[in-house]
Amino acid sequence: MPTPTGYLTASPYFAGIQPDTLNSLARQMVFRTFPANQIIFLEGDPCEGLWFIQTGRVKISKLNSEGVEHVMHILGEGNSFNDIAALDGGACPATATALSEVAAWLLPHDVLAAHLLQDSQLATNTIRLLATRVRGLVRQIEDLALYSVKVRLARFLLQQAENPALSGVGVTRATIAAHLASTPQTVSTLLRELENDGAIQFDRHHIYISDAERLRGIAAL
């Protein structure tokens, strides 16, 4: 059975946390695995706690009234998810699905809540991390409201180059389209346009950035 202690030290939640506190948290965490495409929890489910991905990729998504999926986040090794519900104890605000085989640690809500009351460093880390998440959501809303799908795709490709969680097993063209509030057909057309612009090269399985500066220009960065 793997142990989360060493892994937790790399998480922003636990930066600077005393070893005794870290070990106490680790002893109360639960290790779980999920095959690709398995739902980890549904929007509206009671919250079990805060999840940390050890290996694999997870998508966080919501469905509109017509059943169209929007992928809010694509997460990988070292990322946490279900933070809001884990902190306020409410229902899960979105659906989490394994994009690939996933191994993850669950920190129960009541354990997290108790340690937040006892450890000011953990509370400070949590506030800072949530503030970072809010800034990220604001940027995401700005992208959807202010920029075309082509600009959003260019930005996503630049993010892919920096974040391994955004590429690899399970991150299909359909997943990218759902993240960009578009369709796979539109994404395919725009990839061809970006290739014609000289910014990328691609085939069925791989996308290569051939001119990062040109792609940044298209991304309006």
C-alpha positions as CSV (number, residue, x, y, z in Angstrom):
1,M,0.0,0.0,0.0
2,P,1.5,3.4,-1.0
3,T,1.8,6.1,1.7
4,P,0.8,9.7,1.1
5,T,3.2,11.4,3.5
6,G,6.0,12.2,1.1
7,Y,3.5,13.0,-1.6
8,L,1.7,15.5,0.6
9,T,4.8,17.6,1.2
10,A,4.7,18.6,-2.5
11,S,1.1,19.9,-2.3
12,P,0.6,23.6,-1.9
13,Y,-2.0,22.8,0.8
14,F,0.7,21.4,3.1
15,A,3.7,23.7,2.4
16,G,5.4,24.4,5.7
17,I,3.2,22.0,7.8
18,Q,4.9,20.4,10.7
19,P,5.7,16.7,10.3
20,D,3.5,15.6,13.2
21,T,0.5,17.3,11.5
22,L,1.4,15.9,8.2
23,N,1.7,12.4,9.6
24,S,-1.7,12.7,11.4
25,L,-3.4,13.8,8.1
26,A,-1.7,11.0,6.1
27,R,-2.9,8.3,8.6
28,Q,-6.5,9.4,8.0
29,M,-6.4,9.5,4.2
30,V,-8.0,6.8,2.0
31,F,-6.3,5.4,-1.1
32,R,-8.6,4.7,-4.1
33,T,-8.2,3.7,-7.8
34,F,-10.5,4.2,-10.7
35,P,-10.4,2.8,-14.3
36,A,-10.6,5.1,-17.2
37,N,-14.0,6.7,-17.8
38,Q,-15.3,5.8,-14.3
39,I,-17.2,8.6,-12.5
40,I,-15.6,9.4,-9.2
41,F,-18.5,11.5,-8.0
42,L,-21.5,13.2,-9.6
43,E,-22.6,16.8,-9.3
44,G,-24.9,17.0,-6.3
45,D,-23.4,14.0,-4.5
46,P,-22.6,14.4,-0.8
47,C,-19.0,15.4,-0.3
48,E,-16.6,12.8,1.0
49,G,-13.7,15.2,1.2
50,L,-10.7,16.6,-0.7
51,W,-9.1,14.5,-3.4
52,F,-5.4,14.5,-4.4
53,I,-4.3,12.8,-7.7
54,Q,-1.3,10.6,-7.3
55,T,-1.3,9.3,-10.9
56,G,-3.6,9.7,-13.9
57,R,-5.9,12.4,-15.2
58,V,-9.3,13.6,-14.0
59,K,-11.8,15.9,-15.7
60,I,-14.2,18.2,-13.8
61,S,-17.3,18.9,-15.8
62,K,-20.9,20.1,-15.7
63,L,-23.9,19.5,-18.0
64,N,-26.3,22.1,-19.2
65,S,-30.0,21.7,-19.3
66,E,-29.7,20.1,-22.8
67,G,-27.1,17.6,-21.7
68,V,-24.1,19.3,-23.3
69,E,-20.9,18.8,-21.3
70,H,-18.5,21.6,-20.4
71,V,-15.2,20.5,-19.1
72,M,-14.1,23.0,-16.5
73,H,-10.8,21.5,-15.6
74,I,-8.4,18.8,-16.7
75,L,-6.2,17.7,-13.8
76,G,-3.2,15.5,-13.3
77,E,-0.6,14.3,-10.9
78,G,-0.3,16.5,-7.8
79,N,-3.6,18.4,-8.4
80,S,-6.4,18.5,-5.9
81,F,-10.1,18.6,-6.7
82,N,-13.5,19.1,-5.0
83,D,-11.9,21.7,-2.8
84,I,-15.0,23.9,-2.3
85,A,-17.2,21.1,-1.1
86,A,-14.5,19.7,1.1
87,L,-14.2,23.1,2.8
88,D,-17.8,24.0,3.2
89,G,-19.2,20.5,3.6
90,G,-21.8,21.0,0.9
91,A,-22.7,18.9,-2.1
92,C,-20.2,18.4,-4.9
93,P,-20.5,21.3,-7.3
94,A,-19.5,19.4,-10.5
95,T,-18.8,15.8,-11.7
96,A,-15.4,14.2,-11.6
97,T,-14.5,11.5,-14.1
98,A,-11.3,9.5,-14.6
99,L,-9.9,10.3,-18.0
100,S,-7.3,7.5,-17.6
101,E,-6.5,5.0,-14.9
102,V,-6.4,7.1,-11.7
103,A,-4.9,6.6,-8.3
104,A,-5.9,9.2,-5.7
105,W,-6.0,10.0,-2.0
106,L,-9.1,11.2,-0.2
107,L,-8.8,13.5,2.8
108,P,-12.2,13.3,4.6
109,H,-14.0,16.6,5.1
110,D,-14.2,16.3,8.9
111,V,-10.5,15.6,9.2
112,L,-9.6,18.6,7.0
113,A,-12.1,20.8,9.0
114,A,-10.6,19.8,12.3
115,H,-7.0,20.5,11.2
116,L,-7.9,23.8,9.7
117,L,-9.1,25.0,13.1
118,Q,-5.9,23.8,14.8
119,D,-3.2,24.7,12.3
120,S,-2.9,28.4,11.1
121,Q,-0.4,27.5,8.4
122,L,-2.8,25.0,6.8
123,A,-5.5,27.6,7.0
124,T,-3.3,30.3,5.4
125,N,-2.2,27.8,2.6
126,T,-5.8,27.0,2.0
127,I,-6.8,30.7,1.6
128,R,-3.9,31.4,-0.8
129,L,-4.7,28.3,-2.9
130,L,-8.4,29.2,-3.1
131,A,-7.5,32.8,-4.1
132,T,-5.4,31.3,-6.9
133,R,-8.3,29.1,-8.0
134,V,-10.7,32.1,-8.1
135,R,-8.2,34.1,-10.3
136,G,-8.1,31.1,-12.6
137,L,-11.9,30.9,-12.9
138,V,-12.0,34.7,-13.6
139,R,-9.5,34.1,-16.5
140,Q,-11.5,31.2,-17.8
141,I,-14.7,33.3,-17.8
142,E,-12.9,36.1,-19.6
143,D,-11.6,33.7,-22.2
144,L,-15.1,32.3,-22.9
145,A,-16.8,35.8,-23.0
146,L,-14.2,37.9,-24.8
147,Y,-12.2,35.6,-27.1
148,S,-12.9,33.4,-30.1
149,V,-12.6,29.7,-30.1
150,K,-9.4,30.0,-32.2
151,V,-7.8,32.3,-29.6
152,R,-8.9,29.9,-26.8
153,L,-7.5,26.9,-28.6
154,A,-4.2,28.7,-29.1
155,R,-4.0,29.5,-25.4
156,F,-4.9,25.9,-24.5
157,L,-2.1,24.6,-26.7
158,L,0.4,26.9,-25.0
159,Q,-0.8,25.7,-21.6
160,Q,-0.5,22.1,-22.8
161,A,3.2,22.7,-23.5
162,E,3.7,23.8,-19.9
163,N,1.3,21.4,-18.1
164,P,1.6,17.6,-18.6
165,A,-1.9,17.1,-17.1
166,L,-3.4,18.7,-20.2
167,S,-2.2,16.1,-22.7
168,G,-1.7,12.4,-22.9
169,V,-4.1,9.5,-22.2
170,G,-7.7,10.5,-22.0
171,V,-7.3,14.1,-23.3
172,T,-9.0,13.6,-26.6
173,R,-10.1,16.2,-29.2
174,A,-13.6,15.8,-27.8
175,T,-12.4,16.6,-24.3
176,I,-10.5,19.7,-25.5
177,A,-13.6,20.8,-27.4
178,A,-15.8,20.5,-24.3
179,H,-13.2,22.5,-22.3
180,L,-13.3,25.3,-24.9
181,A,-17.1,25.3,-25.2
182,S,-16.8,24.2,-28.8
183,T,-17.2,21.0,-30.9
184,P,-14.6,18.4,-32.0
185,Q,-15.3,19.4,-35.7
186,T,-14.6,23.1,-35.0
187,V,-11.4,22.2,-33.1
188,S,-10.2,20.1,-36.0
189,T,-10.9,22.9,-38.4
190,L,-9.1,25.4,-36.2
191,L,-6.1,23.1,-35.8
192,R,-5.8,23.0,-39.6
193,E,-6.0,26.8,-39.6
194,L,-3.2,27.1,-37.0
195,E,-1.1,24.7,-39.0
196,N,-1.7,26.8,-42.2
197,D,-0.7,29.9,-40.1
198,G,2.6,28.1,-39.4
199,A,2.1,28.0,-35.6
200,I,1.7,24.2,-35.2
201,Q,2.0,20.9,-36.9
202,F,-0.3,18.0,-36.1
203,D,-1.5,14.5,-37.0
204,R,-4.2,12.3,-35.5
205,H,-2.3,11.7,-32.3
206,H,0.1,14.6,-31.7
207,I,0.2,18.4,-31.9
208,Y,3.6,20.1,-32.2
209,I,4.2,23.8,-31.6
210,S,6.4,24.9,-34.5
211,D,6.4,28.6,-33.8
212,A,5.6,29.5,-30.2
213,E,5.8,33.3,-30.8
214,R,3.4,33.1,-33.7
215,L,1.0,31.0,-31.6
216,R,1.3,33.5,-28.7
217,G,0.4,36.2,-31.1
218,I,-2.7,34.3,-32.2
219,A,-3.5,33.7,-28.5
220,A,-3.4,37.5,-27.9
221,L,-0.8,37.0,-25.2
